[in-house]
Amino acid sequence: MAADGETAYLACEGDHQTPGTVVRVALSTLAVVSVTPAGVFPDMAGVVP
């Protein structure tokens, strides 16, 4: 969840062969704002303000 409370970030794991993604979602509409490749099977994420 972003500090603004309006955006969530979801780590979506791949299938151990294709890349996973980080998906940014607008909570007010539940619309996908962006999708970013995150490598094969991402386990953790860090946020730097």
FENBELSUL-V583496 format. One record per backbone hydrogen bond with DSSP energy under -1.0 kcal/mol. NH is the residue of the N-H (numbers start at 1). CO is the residue of the C=O. If there is no record, write none. Layout:
BEGIN
<<NH & CO> <NH & CO>>
END
This chain:
BEGIN
<<2 & 7> <5 & 2> <8 & 25> <10 & 23> <12 & 21> <20 & 39> <21 & 12> <22 & 36> <23 & 10> <24 & 34> <25 & 8> <26 & 31> <27 & 6> <30 & 26> <33 & 24> <34 & 24> <36 & 22> <38 & 20>>
END
